[in-house]
Amino acid sequence: MRKLIAGMKISVDEKIEGPEGHADWVSAWSDDYGLMPQIDACVLGGGMYPGYEQYWTAIEKEPNTPVWITGKAPTSAEIEWARFAAETPHYVLSNTITSARWPKTSFVRGIDEIADLKQQPGKDLYLVGGARTAASLIDAGLVDELRLIVYPLIAGEGKALFPTTGHRHRLELRNVQQLQGGRLSLIYAIGNGAG
Ligand SMILES: NC(=O)c1ccc[n+]([C@@H]2O[C@H](COP(=O)([O-])OP(=O)(O)OC[C@H]3O[C@@H](n4cnc5c(N)ncnc54)[C@H](OP(=O)(O)O)[C@@H]3O)[C@@H](O)[C@H]2O)c1
């Protein structure tokens, strides 16, 4: 069965974004979880999809123009992800959004459809976020792996990674790596039973 792998960037106090609605401490949003070779589709929530599509479309169309979250010209890794994302199927969990610019984006109306997706043949699935979607899919026992990049920062005010997780989930540490800029990469397998 295909794995569903969540990748999130967090501060030490577990914030995924500041009070302005984005993580201004993240200098690039490329795939630094190392997932690109092993996935062939992305899953994300309706809350983040419109901004996500807009962000990566802007980079794909105008790779030399500074982008709004980082305020800098995209890195080569971001340009690579922008091209990959535009041609990779995206499954958006939403009951309200009905259209997308990317032709390979489709909408799923419930988490059962994500369970079905895992049963289909293919490479692994990347769960891009956001916070509520990640929490509900973890609670439903559908997320197999959690990849975190921890930034050396106490962010203070902001949105927490798992504001709505309802259950305890055991994690098994699979890999730890120190990255540039004092960041830490953590890879956990998620146990899908209470403990
Ligand atoms: N730091 C990071 O690595 C990172 C990564 C990704 C995202 N983010 C942040 O996450 C934020 C978005 O997160 P969010 O929590 O506001 O929104 P979200 O998880 O992207 O989307 C939530 C929406 O998904 C739909 N949905 C349908 N069924 C659902 C279910 N069973 N469980 C959960 N959602 C369901 C609902 O949309 P409908 O009302 O349309 O049905 C719901 O409003 C963004 O602002 C972004 O900054 C951070």
PDBQT file of the ligand as one rigid body, heavy atoms in Angstrom, charges set to zero:
ROOT
HETATM    1  N1  LIG A 201       4.728  25.202   8.194  1.00  0.00    +0.000 N 
HETATM    2  C1  LIG A 201       4.360  24.312   7.278  1.00  0.00    +0.000 C 
HETATM    3  O1  LIG A 201       5.125  23.414   6.912  1.00  0.00    +0.000 OA
HETATM    4  C2  LIG A 201       2.997  24.386   6.658  1.00  0.00    +0.000 A 
HETATM    5  C3  LIG A 201       2.651  23.435   5.685  1.00  0.00    +0.000 A 
HETATM    6  C4  LIG A 201       1.379  23.509   5.145  1.00  0.00    +0.000 A 
HETATM    7  C5  LIG A 201       0.478  24.493   5.555  1.00  0.00    +0.000 A 
HETATM    8  N2  LIG A 201       0.866  25.379   6.493  1.00  0.00    +0.000 N 
HETATM    9  C6  LIG A 201      -0.093  26.395   6.966  1.00  0.00    +0.000 C 
HETATM   10  O2  LIG A 201      -1.335  25.786   7.222  1.00  0.00    +0.000 OA
HETATM   11  C7  LIG A 201      -2.345  26.760   7.009  1.00  0.00    +0.000 C 
HETATM   12  C8  LIG A 201      -3.613  26.051   6.550  1.00  0.00    +0.000 C 
HETATM   13  O3  LIG A 201      -4.024  25.128   7.539  1.00  0.00    +0.000 OA
HETATM   14  P1  LIG A 201      -5.531  25.071   8.029  1.00  0.00    +0.000 P 
HETATM   15  O4  LIG A 201      -5.567  24.175   9.198  1.00  0.00    +0.000 OA
HETATM   16  O5  LIG A 201      -6.016  26.484   8.201  1.00  0.00    +0.000 OA
HETATM   17  O6  LIG A 201      -6.326  24.525   6.765  1.00  0.00    +0.000 OA
HETATM   18  P2  LIG A 201      -6.198  23.159   5.918  1.00  0.00    +0.000 P 
HETATM   19  O7  LIG A 201      -5.844  22.027   6.803  1.00  0.00    +0.000 OA
HETATM   20  O8  LIG A 201      -5.338  23.407   4.716  1.00  0.00    +0.000 OA
HETATM   21  O9  LIG A 201      -7.680  23.002   5.356  1.00  0.00    +0.000 OA
HETATM   22  C9  LIG A 201      -8.778  22.780   6.211  1.00  0.00    +0.000 C 
HETATM   23  C10 LIG A 201      -9.985  22.638   5.304  1.00  0.00    +0.000 C 
HETATM   24  O10 LIG A 201      -9.977  21.364   4.670  1.00  0.00    +0.000 OA
HETATM   25  C11 LIG A 201     -11.304  20.930   4.443  1.00  0.00    +0.000 C 
HETATM   26  N3  LIG A 201     -11.648  19.651   5.051  1.00  0.00    +0.000 N 
HETATM   27  C12 LIG A 201     -12.600  18.829   4.602  1.00  0.00    +0.000 A 
HETATM   28  N4  LIG A 201     -12.657  17.718   5.330  1.00  0.00    +0.000 NA
HETATM   29  C13 LIG A 201     -11.750  17.850   6.295  1.00  0.00    +0.000 A 
HETATM   30  C14 LIG A 201     -11.356  17.038   7.365  1.00  0.00    +0.000 A 
HETATM   31  N5  LIG A 201     -11.882  15.832   7.609  1.00  0.00    +0.000 N 
HETATM   32  N6  LIG A 201     -10.390  17.500   8.181  1.00  0.00    +0.000 NA
HETATM   33  C15 LIG A 201      -9.814  18.698   7.968  1.00  0.00    +0.000 A 
HETATM   34  N7  LIG A 201     -10.127  19.502   6.927  1.00  0.00    +0.000 NA
HETATM   35  C16 LIG A 201     -11.105  19.087   6.110  1.00  0.00    +0.000 A 
HETATM   36  C17 LIG A 201     -12.195  22.006   4.998  1.00  0.00    +0.000 C 
HETATM   37  O11 LIG A 201     -12.415  22.860   3.880  1.00  0.00    +0.000 OA
HETATM   38  P3  LIG A 201     -13.881  23.154   3.316  1.00  0.00    +0.000 P 
HETATM   39  O12 LIG A 201     -14.463  24.108   4.309  1.00  0.00    +0.000 OA
HETATM   40  O13 LIG A 201     -13.609  23.737   1.983  1.00  0.00    +0.000 OA
HETATM   41  O14 LIG A 201     -14.611  21.842   3.278  1.00  0.00    +0.000 OA
HETATM   42  C18 LIG A 201     -11.316  22.704   6.014  1.00  0.00    +0.000 C 
HETATM   43  O15 LIG A 201     -11.718  24.038   6.216  1.00  0.00    +0.000 OA
HETATM   44  C19 LIG A 201      -1.804  27.716   5.958  1.00  0.00    +0.000 C 
HETATM   45  O16 LIG A 201      -2.063  29.023   6.364  1.00  0.00    +0.000 OA
HETATM   46  C20 LIG A 201      -0.313  27.452   5.926  1.00  0.00    +0.000 C 
HETATM   47  O17 LIG A 201       0.419  28.574   6.347  1.00  0.00    +0.000 OA
HETATM   48  C21 LIG A 201       2.101  25.353   7.055  1.00  0.00    +0.000 A 
ENDROOT
TORSDOF 0
